[in-house]
Amino acid sequence: MGLLDLLFGNKDNKIKDFQSRGAVIIDVRTVKEYNQGAIVNSKNFPLQNIKTQINEIKKYNKPVITCCVSGMRSGTAATILKNHGIEVINGGGWMSLNSKL
């Protein structure tokens, strides 16, 4: 366990916890990026549209793991979703997240 894990908690453990509770994976890349490769069964809600999709995301009634290419857009999306009362974690880059699932 590294210093950052001690300070902020282990993200891998949080991802596993969310996954064990049936989390929905939301990929916030553009449709074009998503269509070039994505996590199986993930949902594509591009960041530029995320605010208009809040009610749709709430209908899942499950925790959410966001992802993108690097973790920047998914971090922004996670903040937006959290501010709307959705339990969410930023999973970071989709390829890295996919290897943890």
N, CA, C and O atoms as a MOPAC input file, in Angstrom:
PM7 MOZYME 1SCF
protein

 N      0.85100 1    -1.17900 1     0.00000 1
 C      0.00000 1     0.00000 1     0.00000 1
 C      0.89400 1     1.23900 1     0.00000 1
 O      1.76500 1     1.39200 1     0.85500 1
 N      0.66100 1     2.11500 1    -0.97200 1
 C      1.46600 1     3.31100 1    -1.08600 1
 C      0.90700 1     4.46200 1    -0.27500 1
 O     -0.17900 1     4.37700 1     0.29800 1
 N      1.66800 1     5.53300 1    -0.24000 1
 C      1.27000 1     6.72800 1     0.50600 1
 C     -0.06100 1     7.28000 1     0.01100 1
 O     -0.90800 1     7.67200 1     0.81400 1
 N     -0.25100 1     7.31500 1    -1.31600 1
 C     -1.51300 1     7.84500 1    -1.84100 1
 C     -2.69500 1     6.96500 1    -1.43600 1
 O     -3.78700 1     7.47200 1    -1.18100 1
 N     -2.47900 1     5.64400 1    -1.37600 1
 C     -3.54600 1     4.75500 1    -0.91300 1
 C     -3.91600 1     5.06200 1     0.52700 1
 O     -5.09200 1     5.04000 1     0.88800 1
 N     -2.91000 1     5.34900 1     1.35400 1
 C     -3.17400 1     5.68300 1     2.75000 1
 C     -3.95200 1     6.98800 1     2.87100 1
 O     -4.84700 1     7.11000 1     3.70700 1
 N     -3.60600 1     7.95800 1     2.03600 1
 C     -4.25000 1     9.26600 1     2.10000 1
 C     -5.64400 1     9.26800 1     1.49200 1
 O     -6.56000 1     9.88400 1     2.03700 1
 N     -5.80800 1     8.58500 1     0.37000 1
 C     -7.05700 1     8.69500 1    -0.38800 1
 C     -7.83500 1     7.38500 1    -0.48700 1
 O     -8.92900 1     7.36700 1    -1.05100 1
 N     -7.30400 1     6.30500 1     0.04000 1
 C     -7.96600 1     5.00800 1    -0.09100 1
 C     -7.55600 1     4.34600 1    -1.38400 1
 O     -7.10400 1     5.01100 1    -2.31500 1
 N     -7.71000 1     3.05300 1    -1.44400 1
 C     -7.31800 1     2.30200 1    -2.62200 1
 C     -8.45400 1     2.29500 1    -3.63600 1
 O     -9.51700 1     1.72800 1    -3.38200 1
 N     -8.22600 1     2.93000 1    -4.79000 1
 C     -9.25300 1     3.03100 1    -5.82800 1
 C     -9.67400 1     1.65200 1    -6.32700 1
 O    -10.84900 1     1.42800 1    -6.61800 1
 N     -8.71600 1     0.72500 1    -6.42800 1
 C     -9.05800 1    -0.62100 1    -6.89500 1
 C    -10.08000 1    -1.27100 1    -5.97600 1
 O    -11.00900 1    -1.93000 1    -6.44500 1
 N     -9.91500 1    -1.09000 1    -4.66500 1
 C    -10.87900 1    -1.65500 1    -3.71600 1
 C    -12.25000 1    -1.01200 1    -3.86700 1
 O    -13.27200 1    -1.69200 1    -3.77000 1
 N    -12.27400 1     0.30000 1    -4.10400 1
 C    -13.55600 1     0.98800 1    -4.29200 1
 C    -14.23500 1     0.51800 1    -5.56900 1
 O    -15.45300 1     0.34200 1    -5.60100 1
 N    -13.44900 1     0.31600 1    -6.62200 1
 C    -14.01000 1    -0.17000 1    -7.88100 1
 C    -14.60600 1    -1.55200 1    -7.67600 1
 O    -15.71100 1    -1.82500 1    -8.14400 1
 N    -13.88700 1    -2.42700 1    -6.98300 1
 C    -14.39600 1    -3.78400 1    -6.70800 1
 C    -15.67900 1    -3.72600 1    -5.87100 1
 O    -16.61600 1    -4.48700 1    -6.11100 1
 N    -15.71500 1    -2.81300 1    -4.88300 1
 C    -16.91700 1    -2.64200 1    -4.06600 1
 C    -18.09500 1    -2.20800 1    -4.93300 1
 O    -19.18100 1    -2.77800 1    -4.84000 1
 N    -17.88100 1    -1.20400 1    -5.77000 1
 C    -18.93900 1    -0.72600 1    -6.65100 1
 C    -19.39100 1    -1.85400 1    -7.58000 1
 O    -20.58700 1    -2.05900 1    -7.78400 1
 N    -18.42700 1    -2.57500 1    -8.13400 1
 C    -18.72900 1    -3.66200 1    -9.05600 1
 C    -19.56100 1    -4.74300 1    -8.36500 1
 O    -20.49300 1    -5.28800 1    -8.95600 1
 N    -19.22200 1    -5.04900 1    -7.12100 1
 C    -19.96100 1    -6.09300 1    -6.38500 1
 C    -21.41100 1    -5.67700 1    -6.12000 1
 O    -22.26800 1    -6.52000 1    -5.85200 1
 N    -21.67100 1    -4.38100 1    -6.19700 1
 C    -23.02700 1    -3.87500 1    -5.98000 1
 C    -23.73900 1    -3.56200 1    -7.30400 1
 O    -24.74000 1    -2.84600 1    -7.33100 1
 N    -23.20100 1    -4.11100 1    -8.39600 1
 C    -23.88000 1    -3.97800 1    -9.69000 1
 C    -23.72500 1    -2.63000 1   -10.35200 1
 O    -24.62200 1    -2.18700 1   -11.06900 1
 N    -22.60100 1    -1.96700 1   -10.12700 1
 C    -22.39200 1    -0.63300 1   -10.68600 1
 C    -22.56200 1    -0.59300 1   -12.20000 1
 O    -22.25200 1    -1.55200 1   -12.90600 1
 N    -23.05600 1     0.52500 1   -12.67100 1
 C    -23.15700 1     0.81100 1   -14.09500 1
 C    -21.87700 1     1.53900 1   -14.49000 1
 O    -21.46600 1     2.49200 1   -13.82800 1
 N    -21.25300 1     1.08300 1   -15.57000 1
 C    -20.06100 1     1.76400 1   -16.07900 1
 C    -20.51000 1     2.72900 1   -17.15700 1
 O    -21.10500 1     2.33500 1   -18.16000 1
 N    -20.21500 1     4.00100 1   -16.93400 1
 C    -20.58500 1     5.04300 1   -17.88900 1
 C    -19.32000 1     5.61700 1   -18.50200 1
 O    -18.47700 1     6.19400 1   -17.81600 1
 N    -19.21300 1     5.44500 1   -19.80600 1
 C    -18.08500 1     5.94500 1   -20.58700 1
 C    -18.48900 1     7.30400 1   -21.13600 1
 O    -19.48100 1     7.41400 1   -21.85600 1
 N    -17.73200 1     8.33200 1   -20.80100 1
 C    -18.12000 1     9.69200 1   -21.17400 1
 C    -17.38400 1    10.22200 1   -22.40300 1
 O    -17.40400 1    11.42100 1   -22.67900 1
 N    -16.73600 1     9.32100 1   -23.13500 1
 C    -16.08200 1     9.73300 1   -24.38200 1
 C    -17.13800 1    10.02300 1   -25.44800 1
 O    -18.32000 1     9.73600 1   -25.25900 1
 N    -16.70400 1    10.58700 1   -26.55600 1
 C    -17.62800 1    10.84200 1   -27.66100 1
 C    -18.10700 1     9.51300 1   -28.23100 1
 O    -17.48800 1     8.47500 1   -27.99600 1
 N    -19.19900 1     9.54100 1   -28.97400 1
 C    -19.74000 1     8.33600 1   -29.60200 1
 C    -18.67800 1     7.71500 1   -30.51700 1
 O    -18.49800 1     6.49700 1   -30.52500 1
 N    -17.98400 1     8.54600 1   -31.27700 1
 C    -16.94400 1     8.04800 1   -32.18800 1
 C    -15.85000 1     7.31900 1   -31.41200 1
 O    -15.43700 1     6.22700 1   -31.80300 1
 N    -15.37400 1     7.91600 1   -30.31100 1
 C    -14.34400 1     7.26700 1   -29.49000 1
 C    -14.86600 1     5.95100 1   -28.91900 1
 O    -14.17600 1     4.93200 1   -28.95500 1
 N    -16.07600 1     5.98000 1   -28.39900 1
 C    -16.68900 1     4.80200 1   -27.79100 1
 C    -16.80300 1     3.66000 1   -28.79600 1
 O    -16.53100 1     2.50600 1   -28.46500 1
 N    -17.20200 1     3.98300 1   -30.01400 1
 C    -17.38800 1     2.96400 1   -31.04700 1
 C    -16.07400 1     2.33200 1   -31.50300 1
 O    -16.08100 1     1.28100 1   -32.14300 1
 N    -14.96000 1     2.95900 1   -31.18000 1
 C    -13.65500 1     2.41600 1   -31.55200 1
 C    -13.14800 1     1.39600 1   -30.53000 1
 O    -12.10800 1     0.77300 1   -30.74400 1
 N    -13.86000 1     1.22400 1   -29.44300 1
 C    -13.49100 1     0.26000 1   -28.40600 1
 C    -13.99000 1     0.73900 1   -27.06600 1
 O    -13.86400 1     1.91500 1   -26.72500 1
 N    -14.57000 1    -0.19900 1   -26.29100 1
 C    -15.14200 1     0.18200 1   -24.99900 1
 C    -15.27100 1    -1.05400 1   -24.11700 1
 O    -15.11800 1    -2.18200 1   -24.58500 1
 N    -15.54800 1    -0.83200 1   -22.85600 1
 C    -15.78000 1    -1.90700 1   -21.90200 1
 C    -17.12600 1    -2.55800 1   -22.22600 1
 O    -18.12500 1    -1.86900 1   -22.43000 1
 N    -17.13700 1    -3.88700 1   -22.27000 1
 C    -18.35800 1    -4.63900 1   -22.55400 1
 C    -19.44300 1    -4.23600 1   -21.54900 1
 O    -19.19200 1    -4.15000 1   -20.34700 1
 N    -20.63600 1    -3.99500 1   -22.05700 1
 C    -21.82600 1    -3.62400 1   -21.27700 1
 C    -21.76600 1    -2.23300 1   -20.65300 1
 O    -22.63900 1    -1.87900 1   -19.86000 1
 N    -20.75400 1    -1.44100 1   -20.99800 1
 C    -20.73000 1    -0.05500 1   -20.51000 1
 C    -21.76100 1     0.75300 1   -21.29400 1
 O    -22.20000 1     0.35300 1   -22.37200 1
 N    -22.13300 1     1.89000 1   -20.73200 1
 C    -23.08600 1     2.80000 1   -21.36500 1
 C    -22.33000 1     4.04100 1   -21.81400 1
 O    -21.44000 1     4.51900 1   -21.11200 1
 N    -22.68300 1     4.55800 1   -22.97700 1
 C    -22.02400 1     5.75400 1   -23.49700 1
 C    -22.90900 1     6.97600 1   -23.29400 1
 O    -23.95300 1     7.12500 1   -23.92800 1
 N    -22.46200 1     7.84300 1   -22.39400 1
 C    -23.10100 1     9.13200 1   -22.16100 1
 C    -22.00500 1    10.18900 1   -22.30900 1
 O    -21.34100 1    10.51900 1   -21.32600 1
 N    -21.80000 1    10.72500 1   -23.51500 1
 C    -20.72900 1    11.70300 1   -23.71500 1
 C    -20.81300 1    12.85800 1   -22.70700 1
 O    -21.89500 1    13.33800 1   -22.37100 1
 N    -19.64600 1    13.28000 1   -22.24500 1
 C    -19.57600 1    14.32400 1   -21.21800 1
 C    -20.39000 1    15.55100 1   -21.59600 1
 O    -21.06500 1    16.12900 1   -20.74400 1
 N    -20.33900 1    15.95700 1   -22.85800 1
 C    -21.05100 1    17.17600 1   -23.25500 1
 C    -22.56200 1    17.04600 1   -23.10000 1
 O    -23.26900 1    18.05300 1   -23.12400 1
 N    -23.07600 1    15.80800 1   -22.94000 1
 C    -24.51200 1    15.59000 1   -22.77200 1
 C    -24.89100 1    15.10700 1   -21.37700 1
 O    -26.07200 1    14.89600 1   -21.10200 1
 N    -23.92600 1    14.93100 1   -20.50600 1
 C    -24.17400 1    14.24800 1   -19.22500 1
 C    -25.23500 1    14.95500 1   -18.37900 1
 O    -26.04600 1    14.29600 1   -17.72800 1
 N    -25.23400 1    16.26700 1   -18.38300 1
 C    -26.20200 1    16.99200 1   -17.54600 1
 C    -27.63800 1    16.75400 1   -17.99000 1
 O    -28.55700 1    16.79700 1   -17.17200 1
 N    -27.83700 1    16.50400 1   -19.27600 1
 C    -29.19300 1    16.25800 1   -19.77400 1
 C    -29.60800 1    14.80000 1   -19.57100 1
 O    -30.76100 1    14.44500 1   -19.81400 1
 N    -28.68500 1    13.96400 1   -19.13200 1
 C    -28.95100 1    12.53900 1   -18.95300 1
 C    -29.05300 1    12.11500 1   -17.48500 1
 O    -29.14400 1    10.92300 1   -17.19400 1
 N    -29.03700 1    13.07000 1   -16.57000 1
 C    -29.05600 1    12.77100 1   -15.13600 1
 C    -30.22700 1    11.86500 1   -14.76200 1
 O    -30.03400 1    10.86100 1   -14.07700 1
 N    -31.42700 1    12.20300 1   -15.19900 1
 C    -32.60400 1    11.40200 1   -14.84000 1
 C    -32.51400 1     9.98900 1   -15.39500 1
 O    -32.91800 1     9.03300 1   -14.73300 1
 N    -31.98700 1     9.85000 1   -16.60400 1
 C    -31.79600 1     8.52400 1   -17.20800 1
 C    -30.81000 1     7.69500 1   -16.37700 1
 O    -31.02900 1     6.50700 1   -16.14400 1
 N    -29.74000 1     8.32600 1   -15.94100 1
 C    -28.73200 1     7.63800 1   -15.13000 1
 C    -29.31100 1     7.26300 1   -13.76600 1
 O    -29.03100 1     6.18100 1   -13.24900 1
 N    -30.11100 1     8.14600 1   -13.18700 1
 C    -30.73200 1     7.84500 1   -11.89600 1
 C    -31.67300 1     6.64300 1   -11.98000 1
 O    -31.85500 1     5.93300 1   -10.99200 1
 N    -32.26700 1     6.41000 1   -13.14200 1
 C    -33.18500 1     5.28700 1   -13.32100 1
 C    -32.50300 1     3.93500 1   -13.11000 1
 O    -33.16400 1     2.96100 1   -12.74900 1
 N    -31.19400 1     3.86700 1   -13.33100 1
 C    -30.46900 1     2.61200 1   -13.09100 1
 C    -30.50900 1     2.23400 1   -11.61300 1
 O    -30.46400 1     1.05300 1   -11.26800 1
 N    -30.59400 1     3.23700 1   -10.74300 1
 C    -30.65200 1     3.03200 1    -9.29600 1
 C    -29.50000 1     2.14900 1    -8.80600 1
 O    -29.69000 1     1.24800 1    -7.98900 1
 N    -28.31400 1     2.42900 1    -9.32100 1
 C    -27.10500 1     1.68000 1    -8.97800 1
 C    -25.93900 1     2.66000 1    -8.88000 1
 O    -26.00100 1     3.76500 1    -9.42100 1
 N    -24.87000 1     2.24800 1    -8.18400 1
 C    -23.67500 1     3.09400 1    -8.19200 1
 C    -23.12000 1     3.17600 1    -9.61600 1
 O    -23.39400 1     2.31800 1   -10.45400 1
 N    -22.34500 1     4.21200 1    -9.86700 1
 C    -21.81300 1     4.47000 1   -11.20700 1
 C    -20.28900 1     4.55800 1   -11.14800 1
 O    -19.71800 1     5.15300 1   -10.23500 1
 N    -19.64700 1     3.95000 1   -12.14700 1
 C    -18.20800 1     4.10300 1   -12.36200 1
 C    -18.06800 1     4.82700 1   -13.69400 1
 O    -18.53800 1     4.33200 1   -14.71800 1
 N    -17.43000 1     5.98800 1   -13.69200 1
 C    -17.22400 1     6.73100 1   -14.93100 1
 C    -15.84700 1     6.41400 1   -15.49000 1
 O    -14.92000 1     6.09900 1   -14.74500 1
 N    -15.72200 1     6.50100 1   -16.81700 1
 C    -14.41900 1     6.32500 1   -17.45400 1
 C    -14.36900 1     7.13900 1   -18.74200 1
 O    -15.39800 1     7.57200 1   -19.25900 1
 N    -13.15900 1     7.33800 1   -19.24800 1
 C    -12.93500 1     8.03700 1   -20.51000 1
 C    -11.61700 1     7.52600 1   -21.08200 1
 O    -11.36600 1     6.32100 1   -21.04700 1
 N    -10.77000 1     8.40800 1   -21.60800 1
 C     -9.46700 1     7.98100 1   -22.11100 1
 C     -8.43000 1     8.04300 1   -20.99500 1
 O     -7.70900 1     7.07600 1   -20.75200 1
 N     -8.36100 1     9.18600 1   -20.32200 1
 C     -7.28800 1     9.40100 1   -19.34100 1
 C     -7.77500 1     9.55500 1   -17.90600 1
 O     -6.98800 1     9.42500 1   -16.96900 1
 N     -9.04400 1     9.82500 1   -17.72800 1
 C     -9.57900 1    10.07400 1   -16.39900 1
 C     -9.97900 1    11.51600 1   -16.15900 1
 O    -10.58300 1    11.82700 1   -15.13300 1
 N     -9.65600 1    12.39400 1   -17.08200 1
 C     -9.99800 1    13.81700 1   -16.90000 1
 C    -11.49800 1    14.05400 1   -17.11000 1
 O    -12.16300 1    14.60900 1   -16.23600 1
 N    -12.02000 1    13.64700 1   -18.23500 1
 C    -13.45200 1    13.84900 1   -18.50500 1
 C    -14.30500 1    13.03900 1   -17.53200 1
 O    -15.35000 1    13.50500 1   -17.08000 1
 N    -13.85700 1    11.82700 1   -17.21400 1
 C    -14.64000 1    11.00900 1   -16.27500 1
 C    -14.62100 1    11.61500 1   -14.87900 1
 O    -15.57500 1    11.44400 1   -14.12000 1
 N    -13.54600 1    12.32200 1   -14.53000 1
 C    -13.49500 1    13.02800 1   -13.25400 1
 C    -14.51200 1    14.15400 1   -13.21500 1
 O    -15.19400 1    14.35300 1   -12.20900 1
 N    -14.61000 1    14.88900 1   -14.31100 1
 C    -15.60200 1    15.96100 1   -14.41700 1
 C    -17.01100 1    15.38100 1   -14.33500 1
 O    -17.86900 1    15.91300 1   -13.63100 1
 N    -17.24100 1    14.29100 1   -15.05800 1
 C    -18.56200 1    13.64500 1   -15.04800 1
 C    -18.90100 1    13.14200 1   -13.65100 1
 O    -20.03700 1    13.28300 1   -13.19900 1
 N    -17.92400 1    12.55600 1   -12.96400 1
 C    -18.16100 1    12.04300 1   -11.61000 1
 C    -18.58300 1    13.17400 1   -10.68100 1
 O    -19.48300 1    12.99800 1    -9.86000 1
 N    -17.95100 1    14.31600 1   -10.80200 1
 C    -18.31000 1    15.47100 1    -9.97500 1
 C    -19.74200 1    15.91700 1   -10.26700 1
 O    -20.51100 1    16.19200 1    -9.34600 1
 N    -20.09200 1    15.98600 1   -11.53800 1
 C    -21.45000 1    16.38600 1   -11.92000 1
 C    -22.47600 1    15.40500 1   -11.35200 1
 O    -23.48100 1    15.81800 1   -10.77400 1
 N    -22.22100 1    14.10600 1   -11.51900 1
 C    -23.15900 1    13.09500 1   -11.04100 1
 C    -23.26800 1    13.11700 1    -9.52300 1
 O    -24.36500 1    13.00100 1    -8.97500 1
 N    -22.14100 1    13.26600 1    -8.84700 1
 C    -22.14600 1    13.33000 1    -7.37900 1
 C    -22.97400 1    14.52400 1    -6.90800 1
 O    -23.72200 1    14.42200 1    -5.93600 1
 N    -22.83700 1    15.64100 1    -7.59200 1
 C    -23.59400 1    16.84900 1    -7.22800 1
 C    -25.09800 1    16.67300 1    -7.43900 1
 O    -25.89600 1    17.46200 1    -6.93400 1
 N    -25.48000 1    15.63600 1    -8.18500 1
 C    -26.89800 1    15.32900 1    -8.40100 1
 C    -27.34100 1    14.11900 1    -7.58500 1
 O    -28.37000 1    13.50900 1    -7.87500 1
 N    -26.56200 1    13.77700 1    -6.56600 1
 C    -26.95800 1    12.73800 1    -5.62400 1
 C    -26.71400 1    11.30900 1    -6.07500 1
 O    -27.28200 1    10.37800 1    -5.50400 1
 N    -25.88200 1    11.12000 1    -7.08700 1
 C    -25.58000 1     9.77700 1    -7.57900 1
 C    -24.28500 1     9.29700 1    -6.93500 1
 O    -23.29500 1    10.02700 1    -6.90100 1
 N    -24.29500 1     8.06700 1    -6.42300 1
 C    -23.08200 1     7.47600 1    -5.86400 1
 C    -22.16900 1     7.11700 1    -7.03200 1
 O    -22.54100 1     6.31700 1    -7.89100 1
 N    -20.98800 1     7.70200 1    -7.06500 1
 C    -20.12800 1     7.59000 1    -8.24400 1
 C    -18.66000 1     7.57100 1    -7.84800 1
 O    -18.25900 1     8.14500 1    -6.83600 1
 N    -17.86400 1     6.88800 1    -8.68000 1
 C    -16.41500 1     6.92000 1    -8.55500 1
 C    -15.83900 1     7.10800 1    -9.95400 1
 O    -16.36800 1     6.57600 1   -10.93000 1
 N    -14.75600 1     7.86500 1   -10.04100 1
 C    -14.05000 1     8.04500 1   -11.30100 1
 C    -13.14800 1     6.83300 1   -11.50400 1
 O    -12.17400 1     6.64500 1   -10.77500 1
 N    -13.47800 1     6.01500 1   -12.49700 1
 C    -12.67700 1     4.82900 1   -12.80100 1
 C    -11.44000 1     5.13200 1   -13.62400 1
 O    -10.59000 1     4.25900 1   -13.80100 1
 N    -11.32100 1     6.36200 1   -14.13400 1
 C    -10.14900 1     6.74200 1   -14.91600 1
 C    -10.26500 1     6.32400 1   -16.36400 1
 O    -11.35700 1     6.29400 1   -16.93300 1
 N     -9.12400 1     6.00100 1   -16.95600 1
 C     -9.08600 1     5.58200 1   -18.35400 1
 C     -9.76900 1     4.24100 1   -18.55400 1
 O     -9.63000 1     3.34000 1   -17.72600 1
 N    -10.49700 1     4.10500 1   -19.63600 1
 C    -11.30200 1     2.90600 1   -19.85400 1
 C    -10.46000 1     1.65600 1   -19.99900 1
 O    -10.86900 1     0.59000 1   -19.54000 1
 N     -9.28800 1     1.75200 1   -20.62600 1
 C     -8.45000 1     0.56900 1   -20.81300 1
 C     -7.88700 1     0.08800 1   -19.48000 1
 O     -7.83600 1    -1.11200 1   -19.21400 1
 N     -7.46900 1     1.03100 1   -18.65100 1
 C     -6.96800 1     0.69200 1   -17.32900 1
 C     -8.09800 1     0.10800 1   -16.47300 1
 O     -7.90500 1    -0.89800 1   -15.79100 1
 N     -9.26300 1     0.73500 1   -16.51200 1
 C    -10.40900 1     0.24000 1   -15.76000 1
 C    -10.79400 1    -1.17000 1   -16.21700 1
 O    -11.08300 1    -2.04000 1   -15.39600 1
 N    -10.79500 1    -1.37800 1   -17.51200 1
 C    -11.16500 1    -2.68500 1   -18.06700 1
 C    -10.25800 1    -3.79400 1   -17.52000 1
 O    -10.71300 1    -4.91200 1   -17.28000 1
 N     -8.98200 1    -3.47600 1   -17.32700 1
 C     -8.04500 1    -4.48700 1   -16.81200 1
 C     -8.27800 1    -4.79700 1   -15.32700 1
 O     -7.82300 1    -5.82600 1   -14.82800 1
 N     -8.98300 1    -3.90800 1   -14.62700 1
 C     -9.25700 1    -4.09500 1   -13.19200 1
 C    -10.57000 1    -4.83100 1   -12.94800 1
 O    -10.83600 1    -5.28400 1   -11.83500 1
 N    -11.38500 1    -4.94600 1   -13.98600 1
 C    -12.70800 1    -5.56000 1   -13.82200 1
 C    -12.65600 1    -7.06900 1   -13.96500 1
 O    -13.68500 1    -7.73600 1   -13.85500 1

